[in-house]
Amino acid sequence: MAAPLAIAAGPADERYAQLSTRERIIIRIPRLPGPSRAQRAAPVTWEEKKAPKCVPMDRLASASISPDGDIDLIVTDGRRLRAKLDRDCPTLNFYGGFYLKRSKDGKFCARRDVLRTRSGRQCEISRFRLLIPKNPS
């Protein structure tokens, strides 16, 4: 966004101008399409493990919604992280995707950053969990 241009007249009709510019970067994370018939027949069950507090934003590839309503983030290295939503967060409509506001350090962190829906609502992440596929027995 640019602020209004301020022009002041100085002595002998000299003119000075000042322009302020602000930049805002928002990252959209696409939602994965729903499961295929084969995937619905044999769903994967996940075991949650301890995960880092922060994830580099440039490594987020896509997302899906877990059956519990949490957000599963797919990272470019193949890992899957579950973003556990804050308890106070109402169920939000992430089905159309969501946005992240780029932080100064380039990381998306639990207890600091929020997910934003396309409609403008937001929700804080309480923690991340690393998802490991369980072996079928």
N, CA, C and O atoms as a GROMACS GRO file, in nm:
protein
  548
    1MET      N    1   0.084  -0.116   0.000
    1MET     CA    2   0.000   0.000   0.000
    1MET      C    3   0.088   0.122   0.000
    1MET      O    4   0.191   0.124   0.068
    2ALA      N    5   0.052   0.222  -0.072
    2ALA     CA    6   0.128   0.345  -0.076
    2ALA      C    7   0.052   0.452  -0.001
    2ALA      O    8  -0.070   0.466  -0.015
    3ALA      N    9   0.126   0.530   0.080
    3ALA     CA   10   0.065   0.641   0.152
    3ALA      C   11   0.044   0.756   0.054
    3ALA      O   12   0.106   0.760  -0.052
    4PRO      N   13  -0.045   0.852   0.090
    4PRO     CA   14  -0.065   0.966   0.001
    4PRO      C   15   0.066   1.041  -0.018
    4PRO      O   16   0.149   1.046   0.073
    5LEU      N   17   0.083   1.098  -0.133
    5LEU     CA   18   0.203   1.172  -0.167
    5LEU      C   19   0.191   1.311  -0.108
    5LEU      O   20   0.096   1.383  -0.138
    6ALA      N   21   0.288   1.350  -0.025
    6ALA     CA   22   0.285   1.483   0.038
    6ALA      C   23   0.383   1.572  -0.036
    6ALA      O   24   0.501   1.537  -0.050
    7ILE      N   25   0.337   1.685  -0.083
    7ILE     CA   26   0.422   1.779  -0.156
    7ILE      C   27   0.418   1.912  -0.082
    7ILE      O   28   0.310   1.965  -0.053
    8ALA      N   29   0.533   1.966  -0.053
    8ALA     CA   30   0.542   2.095   0.017
    8ALA      C   31   0.618   2.192  -0.071
    8ALA      O   32   0.718   2.157  -0.134
    9ALA      N   33   0.570   2.315  -0.073
    9ALA     CA   34   0.638   2.420  -0.151
    9ALA      C   35   0.744   2.484  -0.063
    9ALA      O   36   0.716   2.520   0.051
   10GLY      N   37   0.863   2.497  -0.114
   10GLY     CA   38   0.973   2.557  -0.040
   10GLY      C   39   1.003   2.695  -0.097
   10GLY      O   40   0.927   2.746  -0.179
   11PRO      N   41   1.111   2.756  -0.053
   11PRO     CA   42   1.147   2.887  -0.106
   11PRO      C   43   1.176   2.880  -0.255
   11PRO      O   44   1.230   2.780  -0.304
   12ALA      N   45   1.141   2.985  -0.324
   12ALA     CA   46   1.165   2.997  -0.470
   12ALA      C   47   1.101   2.882  -0.546
   12ALA      O   48   1.161   2.829  -0.639
   13ASP      N   49   0.980   2.843  -0.506
   13ASP     CA   50   0.903   2.738  -0.573
   13ASP      C   51   0.974   2.603  -0.582
   13ASP      O   52   0.946   2.525  -0.674
   14GLU      N   53   1.064   2.574  -0.489
   14GLU     CA   54   1.122   2.440  -0.483
   14GLU      C   55   1.016   2.348  -0.424
   14GLU      O   56   0.944   2.387  -0.332
   15ARG      N   57   1.005   2.225  -0.475
   15ARG     CA   58   0.906   2.130  -0.426
   15ARG      C   59   0.976   2.003  -0.378
   15ARG      O   60   1.072   1.956  -0.439
   16TYR      N   61   0.925   1.950  -0.269
   16TYR     CA   62   0.977   1.827  -0.212
   16TYR      C   63   0.864   1.727  -0.203
   16TYR      O   64   0.750   1.764  -0.175
   17ALA      N   65   0.894   1.603  -0.226
   17ALA     CA   66   0.792   1.498  -0.219
   17ALA      C   67   0.841   1.384  -0.131
   17ALA      O   68   0.961   1.357  -0.124
   18GLN      N   69   0.747   1.320  -0.066
   18GLN     CA   70   0.780   1.204   0.017
   18GLN      C   71   0.680   1.094  -0.014
   18GLN      O   72   0.559   1.120  -0.020
   19LEU      N   73   0.728   0.974  -0.034
   19LEU     CA   74   0.643   0.860  -0.065
   19LEU      C   75   0.680   0.745   0.028
   19LEU      O   76   0.797   0.706   0.037
   20SER      N   77   0.581   0.690   0.096
   20SER     CA   78   0.603   0.576   0.184
   20SER      C   79   0.538   0.454   0.121
   20SER      O   80   0.423   0.460   0.078
   21THR      N   81   0.611   0.343   0.115
   21THR     CA   82   0.559   0.220   0.057
   21THR      C   83   0.567   0.109   0.161
   21THR      O   84   0.668   0.093   0.229
   22ARG      N   85   0.460   0.033   0.172
   22ARG     CA   86   0.457  -0.083   0.261
   22ARG      C   87   0.428  -0.206   0.177
   22ARG      O   88   0.349  -0.200   0.083
   23GLU      N   89   0.493  -0.316   0.212
   23GLU     CA   90   0.474  -0.440   0.136
   23GLU      C   91   0.414  -0.545   0.227
   23GLU      O   92   0.452  -0.556   0.344
   24ARG      N   93   0.322  -0.623   0.174
   24ARG     CA   94   0.258  -0.729   0.250
   24ARG      C   95   0.263  -0.856   0.166
   24ARG      O   96   0.217  -0.857   0.052
   25ILE      N   97   0.317  -0.962   0.222
   25ILE     CA   98   0.328  -1.088   0.150
   25ILE      C   99   0.241  -1.190   0.220
   25ILE      O  100   0.253  -1.210   0.341
   26ILE      N  101   0.153  -1.254   0.145
   26ILE     CA  102   0.067  -1.360   0.199
   26ILE      C  103   0.089  -1.484   0.114
   26ILE      O  104   0.093  -1.476  -0.009
   27ILE      N  105   0.102  -1.598   0.179
   27ILE     CA  106   0.127  -1.724   0.111
   27ILE      C  107   0.000  -1.807   0.114
   27ILE      O  108  -0.057  -1.828   0.221
   28ARG      N  109  -0.045  -1.855   0.000
   28ARG     CA  110  -0.162  -1.941  -0.006
   28ARG      C  111  -0.116  -2.086  -0.012
   28ARG      O  112  -0.032  -2.121  -0.095
   29ILE      N  113  -0.171  -2.169   0.076
   29ILE     CA  114  -0.138  -2.310   0.079
   29ILE      C  115  -0.254  -2.385   0.014
   29ILE      O  116  -0.366  -2.381   0.065
   30PRO      N  117  -0.231  -2.454  -0.100
   30PRO     CA  118  -0.341  -2.525  -0.166
   30PRO      C  119  -0.384  -2.648  -0.088
   30PRO      O  120  -0.303  -2.712  -0.022
   31ARG      N  121  -0.510  -2.679  -0.097
   31ARG     CA  122  -0.564  -2.798  -0.032
   31ARG      C  123  -0.556  -2.914  -0.130
   31ARG      O  124  -0.583  -2.898  -0.249
   32LEU      N  125  -0.518  -3.031  -0.080
   32LEU     CA  126  -0.512  -3.150  -0.165
   32LEU      C  127  -0.653  -3.191  -0.205
   32LEU      O  128  -0.747  -3.170  -0.128
   33PRO      N  129  -0.670  -3.250  -0.323
   33PRO     CA  130  -0.801  -3.301  -0.360
   33PRO      C  131  -0.838  -3.418  -0.270
   33PRO      O  132  -0.751  -3.479  -0.208
   34GLY      N  133  -0.966  -3.449  -0.263
   34GLY     CA  134  -1.014  -3.560  -0.180
   34GLY      C  135  -0.953  -3.692  -0.222
   34GLY      O  136  -0.897  -3.702  -0.331
   35PRO      N  137  -0.963  -3.794  -0.136
   35PRO     CA  138  -0.902  -3.924  -0.167
   35PRO      C  139  -0.972  -3.993  -0.283
   35PRO      O  140  -1.092  -3.974  -0.306
   36SER      N  141  -0.896  -4.074  -0.356
   36SER     CA  142  -0.952  -4.153  -0.466
   36SER      C  143  -1.026  -4.273  -0.408
   36SER      O  144  -1.021  -4.296  -0.287
   37ARG      N  145  -1.094  -4.348  -0.491
   37ARG     CA  146  -1.167  -4.466  -0.443
   37ARG      C  147  -1.075  -4.566  -0.376
   37ARG      O  148  -1.109  -4.623  -0.272
   38ALA      N  149  -0.957  -4.589  -0.434
   38ALA     CA  150  -0.862  -4.685  -0.376
   38ALA      C  151  -0.816  -4.638  -0.238
   38ALA      O  152  -0.803  -4.720  -0.147
   39GLN      N  153  -0.793  -4.509  -0.222
   39GLN     CA  154  -0.750  -4.457  -0.093
   39GLN      C  155  -0.862  -4.464   0.010
   39GLN      O  156  -0.836  -4.487   0.128
   40ARG      N  157  -0.986  -4.444  -0.032
   40ARG     CA  158  -1.098  -4.453   0.062
   40ARG      C  159  -1.116  -4.596   0.111
   40ARG      O  160  -1.157  -4.618   0.225
   41ALA      N  161  -1.086  -4.693   0.026
   41ALA     CA  162  -1.102  -4.833   0.065
   41ALA      C  163  -0.997  -4.874   0.168
   41ALA      O  164  -1.026  -4.955   0.256
   42ALA      N  165  -0.877  -4.820   0.159
   42ALA     CA  166  -0.769  -4.854   0.253
   42ALA      C  167  -0.710  -4.726   0.311
   42ALA      O  168  -0.601  -4.686   0.270
   43PRO      N  169  -0.779  -4.660   0.404
   43PRO     CA  170  -0.726  -4.535   0.457
   43PRO      C  171  -0.600  -4.558   0.541
   43PRO      O  172  -0.584  -4.662   0.604
   44VAL      N  173  -0.514  -4.461   0.541
   44VAL     CA  174  -0.391  -4.468   0.619
   44VAL      C  175  -0.422  -4.417   0.759
   44VAL      O  176  -0.487  -4.315   0.776
   45THR      N  177  -0.374  -4.489   0.859
   45THR     CA  178  -0.384  -4.440   0.995
   45THR      C  179  -0.248  -4.386   1.036
   45THR      O  180  -0.144  -4.444   1.002
   46TRP      N  181  -0.248  -4.277   1.108
   46TRP     CA  182  -0.126  -4.206   1.141
   46TRP      C  183  -0.098  -4.213   1.290
   46TRP      O  184  -0.190  -4.208   1.373
   47GLU      N  185   0.029  -4.223   1.324
   47GLU     CA  186   0.073  -4.212   1.462
   47GLU      C  187   0.139  -4.075   1.477
   47GLU      O  188   0.220  -4.036   1.393
   48GLU      N  189   0.104  -4.003   1.582
   48GLU     CA  190   0.159  -3.869   1.604
   48GLU      C  191   0.283  -3.876   1.693
   48GLU      O  192   0.284  -3.943   1.796
   49LYS      N  193   0.386  -3.807   1.650
   49LYS     CA  194   0.512  -3.800   1.724
   49LYS      C  195   0.545  -3.653   1.749
   49LYS      O  196   0.484  -3.563   1.692
   50LYS      N  197   0.642  -3.630   1.835
   50LYS     CA  198   0.687  -3.495   1.865
   50LYS      C  199   0.743  -3.431   1.738
   50LYS      O  200   0.811  -3.496   1.658
   51ALA      N  201   0.713  -3.303   1.720
   51ALA     CA  202   0.760  -3.231   1.600
   51ALA      C  203   0.820  -3.097   1.642
   51ALA      O  204   0.795  -3.051   1.753
   52PRO      N  205   0.898  -3.036   1.555
   52PRO     CA  206   0.954  -2.905   1.588
   52PRO      C  207   0.844  -2.801   1.604
   52PRO      O  208   0.733  -2.817   1.553
   53LYS      N  209   0.875  -2.694   1.675
   53LYS     CA  210   0.778  -2.586   1.699
   53LYS      C  211   0.756  -2.503   1.573
   53LYS      O  212   0.648  -2.448   1.554
   54CYS      N  213   0.856  -2.494   1.487
   54CYS     CA  214   0.848  -2.411   1.367
   54CYS      C  215   0.878  -2.492   1.241
   54CYS      O  216   0.952  -2.590   1.244
   55VAL      N  217   0.819  -2.448   1.130
   55VAL     CA  218   0.839  -2.510   0.999
   55VAL      C  219   0.876  -2.400   0.900
   55VAL      O  220   0.808  -2.297   0.896
   56PRO      N  221   0.982  -2.417   0.820
   56PRO     CA  222   1.012  -2.315   0.719
   56PRO      C  223   0.896  -2.303   0.618
   56PRO      O  224   0.852  -2.403   0.562
   57MET      N  225   0.849  -2.181   0.598
   57MET     CA  226   0.733  -2.159   0.510
   57MET      C  227   0.760  -2.201   0.366
   57MET      O  228   0.669  -2.247   0.297
   58ASP      N  229   0.882  -2.186   0.320
   58ASP     CA  230   0.911  -2.220   0.180
   58ASP      C  231   0.915  -2.370   0.157
   58ASP      O  232   0.930  -2.414   0.042
   59ARG      N  233   0.901  -2.451   0.262
   59ARG     CA  234   0.899  -2.596   0.247
   59ARG      C  235   0.758  -2.654   0.251
   59ARG      O  236   0.742  -2.775   0.235
   60LEU      N  237   0.657  -2.571   0.272
   60LEU     CA  238   0.519  -2.620   0.275
   60LEU      C  239   0.469  -2.638   0.132
   60LEU      O  240   0.472  -2.544   0.053
   61ALA      N  241   0.423  -2.759   0.100
   61ALA     CA  242   0.379  -2.789  -0.036
   61ALA      C  243   0.227  -2.785  -0.050
   61ALA      O  244   0.176  -2.724  -0.144
   62SER      N  245   0.156  -2.849   0.042
   62SER     CA  246   0.009  -2.852   0.034
   62SER      C  247  -0.046  -2.891   0.171
   62SER      O  248   0.029  -2.911   0.267
   63ALA      N  249  -0.178  -2.903   0.177
   63ALA     CA  250  -0.243  -2.935   0.304
   63ALA      C  251  -0.368  -3.017   0.280
   63ALA      O  252  -0.425  -3.017   0.171
   64SER      N  253  -0.410  -3.087   0.384
   64SER     CA  254  -0.538  -3.157   0.383
   64SER      C  255  -0.599  -3.144   0.522
   64SER      O  256  -0.531  -3.107   0.617
   65ILE      N  257  -0.727  -3.173   0.532
   65ILE     CA  258  -0.796  -3.161   0.659
   65ILE      C  259  -0.811  -3.299   0.719
   65ILE      O  260  -0.860  -3.392   0.654
   66SER      N  261  -0.770  -3.314   0.845
   66SER     CA  262  -0.779  -3.444   0.912
   66SER      C  263  -0.923  -3.469   0.955
   66SER      O  264  -1.002  -3.375   0.962
   67PRO      N  265  -0.957  -3.594   0.984
   67PRO     CA  266  -1.093  -3.624   1.031
   67PRO      C  267  -1.130  -3.549   1.159
   67PRO      O  268  -1.247  -3.524   1.185
   68ASP      N  269  -1.028  -3.513   1.240
   68ASP     CA  270  -1.052  -3.440   1.365
   68ASP      C  271  -1.073  -3.290   1.342
   68ASP      O  272  -1.111  -3.219   1.435
   69GLY      N  273  -1.049  -3.243   1.221
   69GLY     CA  274  -1.061  -3.102   1.192
   69GLY      C  275  -0.930  -3.026   1.201
   69GLY      O  276  -0.928  -2.904   1.182
   70ASP      N  277  -0.820  -3.097   1.229
   70ASP     CA  278  -0.689  -3.033   1.229
   70ASP      C  279  -0.639  -3.023   1.085
   70ASP      O  280  -0.700  -3.079   0.994
   71ILE      N  281  -0.529  -2.953   1.065
   71ILE     CA  282  -0.474  -2.934   0.931
   71ILE      C  283  -0.346  -3.016   0.917
   71ILE      O  284  -0.253  -3.000   0.996
   72ASP      N  285  -0.342  -3.104   0.817
   72ASP     CA  286  -0.222  -3.181   0.787
   72ASP      C  287  -0.143  -3.108   0.679
   72ASP      O  288  -0.194  -3.085   0.569
   73LEU      N  289  -0.020  -3.073   0.711
   73LEU     CA  290   0.067  -3.001   0.619
   73LEU      C  291   0.164  -3.099   0.555
   73LEU      O  292   0.229  -3.176   0.626
   74ILE      N  293   0.174  -3.096   0.423
   74ILE     CA  294   0.268  -3.182   0.352
   74ILE      C  295   0.389  -3.095   0.318
   74ILE      O  296   0.376  -2.990   0.256
   75VAL      N  297   0.506  -3.142   0.362
   75VAL     CA  298   0.630  -3.067   0.344
   75VAL      C  299   0.700  -3.119   0.219
   75VAL      O  300   0.683  -3.235   0.182
   76THR      N  301   0.779  -3.035   0.155
   76THR     CA  302   0.844  -3.072   0.028
   76THR      C  303   0.938  -3.192   0.041
   76THR      O  304   0.966  -3.257  -0.059
   77ASP      N  305   0.987  -3.222   0.161
   77ASP     CA  306   1.075  -3.338   0.178
   77ASP      C  307   0.997  -3.467   0.202
   77ASP      O  308   1.057  -3.571   0.229
   78GLY      N  309   0.863  -3.462   0.191
   78GLY     CA  310   0.781  -3.581   0.203
   78GLY      C  311   0.721  -3.602   0.341
   78GLY      O  312   0.632  -3.687   0.357
   79ARG      N  313   0.766  -3.527   0.441
   79ARG     CA  314   0.709  -3.542   0.575
   79ARG      C  315   0.567  -3.485   0.578
   79ARG      O  316   0.527  -3.406   0.493
   80ARG      N  317   0.493  -3.529   0.677
   80ARG     CA  318   0.357  -3.480   0.698
   80ARG      C  319   0.349  -3.434   0.844
   80ARG      O  320   0.382  -3.509   0.936
   81LEU      N  321   0.304  -3.310   0.863
   81LEU     CA  322   0.290  -3.253   0.996
   81LEU      C  323   0.144  -3.220   1.021
   81LEU      O  324   0.074  -3.170   0.933
   82ARG      N  325   0.098  -3.246   1.142
   82ARG     CA  326  -0.039  -3.211   1.178
   82ARG      C  327  -0.034  -3.083   1.260
   82ARG      O  328   0.031  -3.078   1.365
   83ALA      N  329  -0.103  -2.981   1.214
   83ALA     CA  330  -0.115  -2.855   1.287
   83ALA      C  331  -0.237  -2.868   1.377
   83ALA      O  332  -0.350  -2.867   1.329
   84LYS      N  333  -0.213  -2.880   1.507
   84LYS     CA  334  -0.322  -2.891   1.604
   84LYS      C  335  -0.376  -2.751   1.630
   84LYS      O  336  -0.302  -2.661   1.669
   85LEU      N  337  -0.504  -2.733   1.607
   85LEU     CA  338  -0.565  -2.602   1.624
   85LEU      C  339  -0.589  -2.572   1.770
   85LEU      O  340  -0.613  -2.662   1.850
   86ASP      N  341  -0.582  -2.444   1.805
   86ASP     CA  342  -0.605  -2.399   1.942
   86ASP      C  343  -0.746  -2.436   1.986
   86ASP      O  344  -0.838  -2.431   1.905
   87ARG      N  345  -0.764  -2.473   2.112
   87ARG     CA  346  -0.895  -2.513   2.163
   87ARG      C  347  -1.000  -2.405   2.148
   87ARG      O  348  -1.117  -2.434   2.122
   88ASP      N  349  -0.958  -2.281   2.164
   88ASP     CA  350  -1.052  -2.169   2.155
   88ASP      C  351  -1.094  -2.138   2.012
   88ASP      O  352  -1.182  -2.055   1.989
   89CYS      N  353  -1.032  -2.205   1.918
   89CYS     CA  354  -1.060  -2.177   1.777
   89CYS      C  355  -1.190  -2.245   1.735
   89CYS      O  356  -1.204  -2.366   1.752
   90PRO      N  357  -1.284  -2.169   1.681
   90PRO     CA  358  -1.404  -2.234   1.629
   90PRO      C  359  -1.369  -2.313   1.504
   90PRO      O  360  -1.266  -2.288   1.441
   91THR      N  361  -1.453  -2.407   1.470
   91THR     CA  362  -1.430  -2.482   1.347
   91THR      C  363  -1.438  -2.384   1.231
   91THR      O  364  -1.540  -2.319   1.209
   92LEU      N  365  -1.329  -2.373   1.158
   92LEU     CA  366  -1.323  -2.278   1.046
   92LEU      C  367  -1.334  -2.354   0.916
   92LEU      O  368  -1.310  -2.474   0.909
   93ASN      N  369  -1.372  -2.283   0.813
   93ASN     CA  370  -1.387  -2.344   0.682
   93ASN      C  371  -1.255  -2.333   0.605
   93ASN      O  372  -1.232  -2.236   0.533
   94PHE      N  373  -1.168  -2.435   0.621
   94PHE     CA  374  -1.041  -2.438   0.549
   94PHE      C  375  -1.054  -2.512   0.416
   94PHE      O  376  -0.955  -2.534   0.347
   95TYR      N  377  -1.176  -2.552   0.380
   95TYR     CA  378  -1.194  -2.634   0.261
   95TYR      C  379  -1.153  -2.563   0.134
   95TYR      O  380  -1.117  -2.628   0.036
   96GLY      N  381  -1.157  -2.431   0.132
   96GLY     CA  382  -1.116  -2.357   0.014
   96GLY      C  383  -0.968  -2.321   0.016
   96GLY      O  384  -0.922  -2.244  -0.068
   97GLY      N  385  -0.894  -2.376   0.113
   97GLY     CA  386  -0.753  -2.341   0.128
   97GLY      C  387  -0.738  -2.239   0.239
   97GLY      O  388  -0.836  -2.195   0.299
   98PHE      N  389  -0.614  -2.200   0.265
   98PHE     CA  390  -0.590  -2.101   0.368
   98PHE      C  391  -0.464  -2.023   0.335
   98PHE      O  392  -0.389  -2.057   0.244
   99TYR      N  393  -0.442  -1.918   0.412
   99TYR     CA  394  -0.329  -1.830   0.388
   99TYR      C  395  -0.243  -1.821   0.513
   99TYR      O  396  -0.291  -1.837   0.625
  100LEU      N  397  -0.115  -1.795   0.492
  100LEU     CA  398  -0.020  -1.768   0.599
  100LEU      C  399   0.043  -1.632   0.569
  100LEU      O  400   0.074  -1.602   0.454
  101LYS      N  401   0.060  -1.553   0.671
  101LYS     CA  402   0.130  -1.426   0.653
  101LYS      C  403   0.279  -1.452   0.676
  101LYS      O  404   0.317  -1.507   0.779
  102ARG      N  405   0.362  -1.413   0.579
  102ARG     CA  406   0.506  -1.440   0.590
  102ARG      C  407   0.563  -1.366   0.710
  102ARG      O  408   0.541  -1.246   0.727
  103SER      N  409   0.637  -1.440   0.792
  103SER     CA  410   0.702  -1.381   0.909
  103SER      C  411   0.842  -1.333   0.870
  103SER      O  412   0.896  -1.370   0.766
  104LYS      N  413   0.899  -1.251   0.956
  104LYS     CA  414   1.033  -1.197   0.926
  104LYS      C  415   1.138  -1.306   0.917
  104LYS      O  416   1.232  -1.296   0.838
  105ASP      N  417   1.123  -1.413   1.000
  105ASP     CA  418   1.222  -1.520   0.998
  105ASP      C  419   1.191  -1.628   0.895
  105ASP      O  420   1.269  -1.723   0.881
  106GLY      N  421   1.078  -1.617   0.822
  106GLY     CA  422   1.045  -1.714   0.718
  106GLY      C  423   0.995  -1.847   0.771
  106GLY      O  424   0.991  -1.946   0.697
  107LYS      N  425   0.956  -1.851   0.899
  107LYS     CA  426   0.909  -1.976   0.959
  107LYS      C  427   0.764  -1.961   1.003
  107LYS      O  428   0.718  -1.852   1.036
  108PHE      N  429   0.694  -2.073   1.004
  108PHE     CA  430   0.556  -2.082   1.052
  108PHE      C  431   0.565  -2.154   1.186
  108PHE      O  432   0.603  -2.271   1.190
  109CYS      N  433   0.530  -2.086   1.295
  109CYS     CA  434   0.551  -2.140   1.429
  109CYS      C  435   0.422  -2.154   1.507
  109CYS      O  436   0.331  -2.072   1.497
  110ALA      N  437   0.415  -2.262   1.586
  110ALA     CA  438   0.304  -2.284   1.679
  110ALA      C  439   0.312  -2.179   1.789
  110ALA      O  440   0.420  -2.135   1.828
  111ARG      N  441   0.195  -2.142   1.838
  111ARG     CA  442   0.181  -2.042   1.945
  111ARG      C  443   0.229  -1.903   1.905
  111ARG      O  444   0.244  -1.816   1.991
  112ARG      N  445   0.254  -1.880   1.775
  112ARG     CA  446   0.294  -1.748   1.728
  112ARG      C  447   0.213  -1.706   1.607
  112ARG      O  448   0.160  -1.595   1.602
  113ASP      N  449   0.204  -1.795   1.508
  113ASP     CA  450   0.141  -1.760   1.381
  113ASP      C  451   0.000  -1.817   1.372
  113ASP      O  452  -0.038  -1.904   1.450
  114VAL      N  453  -0.077  -1.766   1.277
  114VAL     CA  454  -0.215  -1.810   1.261
  114VAL      C  455  -0.242  -1.852   1.117
  114VAL      O  456  -0.176  -1.806   1.024
  115LEU      N  457  -0.340  -1.940   1.101
  115LEU     CA  458  -0.393  -1.976   0.969
  115LEU      C  459  -0.507  -1.879   0.941
  115LEU      O  460  -0.583  -1.845   1.032
  116ARG      N  461  -0.520  -1.835   0.819
  116ARG     CA  462  -0.627  -1.743   0.781
  116ARG      C  463  -0.710  -1.808   0.670
  116ARG      O  464  -0.655  -1.857   0.572
  117THR      N  465  -0.842  -1.806   0.688
  117THR     CA  466  -0.929  -1.861   0.584
  117THR      C  467  -0.947  -1.756   0.476
  117THR      O  468  -0.912  -1.639   0.494
  118ARG      N  469  -1.001  -1.797   0.364
  118ARG     CA  470  -1.026  -1.704   0.254
  118ARG      C  471  -1.131  -1.601   0.293
  118ARG      O  472  -1.135  -1.492   0.237
  119SER      N  473  -1.218  -1.636   0.390
  119SER     CA  474  -1.321  -1.543   0.433
  119SER      C  475  -1.269  -1.443   0.536
  119SER      O  476  -1.342  -1.351   0.574
  120GLY      N  477  -1.144  -1.458   0.581
  120GLY     CA  478  -1.085  -1.361   0.672
  120GLY      C  479  -1.075  -1.405   0.816
  120GLY      O  480  -1.014  -1.335   0.897
  121ARG      N  481  -1.133  -1.518   0.852
  121ARG     CA  482  -1.122  -1.566   0.990
  121ARG      C  483  -0.983  -1.625   1.011
  121ARG      O  484  -0.913  -1.658   0.915
  122GLN      N  485  -0.944  -1.638   1.137
  122GLN     CA  486  -0.810  -1.689   1.165
  122GLN      C  487  -0.810  -1.779   1.286
  122GLN      O  488  -0.900  -1.773   1.370
  123CYS      N  489  -0.708  -1.864   1.294
  123CYS     CA  490  -0.697  -1.961   1.402
  123CYS      C  491  -0.551  -1.983   1.436
  123CYS      O  492  -0.468  -2.000   1.346
  124GLU      N  493  -0.518  -1.983   1.565
  124GLU     CA  494  -0.381  -2.007   1.608
  124GLU      C  495  -0.353  -2.157   1.615
  124GLU      O  496  -0.441  -2.237   1.646
  125ILE      N  497  -0.230  -2.193   1.586
  125ILE     CA  498  -0.184  -2.331   1.596
  125ILE      C  499  -0.130  -2.352   1.737
  125ILE      O  500  -0.045  -2.276   1.782
  126SER      N  501  -0.178  -2.455   1.806
  126SER     CA  502  -0.128  -2.481   1.941
  126SER      C  503   0.004  -2.557   1.937
  126SER      O  504   0.092  -2.533   2.019
  127ARG      N  505   0.018  -2.651   1.840
  127ARG     CA  506   0.143  -2.726   1.826
  127ARG      C  507   0.141  -2.804   1.696
  127ARG      O  508   0.037  -2.821   1.633
  128PHE      N  509   0.259  -2.852   1.657
  128PHE     CA  510   0.273  -2.940   1.541
  128PHE      C  511   0.305  -3.080   1.590
  128PHE      O  512   0.371  -3.098   1.692
  129ARG      N  513   0.256  -3.180   1.517
  129ARG     CA  514   0.286  -3.320   1.544
  129ARG      C  515   0.334  -3.383   1.414
  129ARG      O  516   0.275  -3.361   1.308
  130LEU      N  517   0.441  -3.461   1.421
  130LEU     CA  518   0.492  -3.534   1.305
  130LEU      C  519   0.406  -3.657   1.287
  130LEU      O  520   0.382  -3.730   1.383
  131LEU      N  521   0.358  -3.683   1.164
  131LEU     CA  522   0.273  -3.799   1.137
  131LEU      C  523   0.357  -3.910   1.073
  131LEU      O  524   0.427  -3.888   0.974
  132ILE      N  525   0.347  -4.028   1.133
  132ILE     CA  526   0.416  -4.147   1.083
  132ILE      C  527   0.307  -4.248   1.049
  132ILE      O  528   0.221  -4.275   1.134
  133PRO      N  529   0.308  -4.308   0.926
  133PRO     CA  530   0.206  -4.409   0.895
  133PRO      C  531   0.223  -4.532   0.983
  133PRO      O  532   0.334  -4.582   1.001
  134LYS      N  533   0.112  -4.580   1.037
  134LYS     CA  534   0.115  -4.702   1.118
  134LYS      C  535   0.120  -4.822   1.026
  134LYS      O  536   0.059  -4.821   0.919
  135ASN      N  537   0.193  -4.925   1.066
  135ASN     CA  538   0.198  -5.049   0.988
  135ASN      C  539   0.070  -5.127   1.011
  135ASN      O  540   0.030  -5.147   1.126
  136PRO      N  541   0.006  -5.173   0.904
  136PRO     CA  542  -0.113  -5.255   0.924
  136PRO      C  543  -0.077  -5.389   0.986
  136PRO      O  544   0.022  -5.451   0.949
  137SER      N  545  -0.158  -5.434   1.082
  137SER     CA  546  -0.128  -5.562   1.147
  137SER      C  547  -0.227  -5.667   1.107
  137SER      O  548  -0.217  -5.781   1.152
   0.00000   0.00000   0.00000
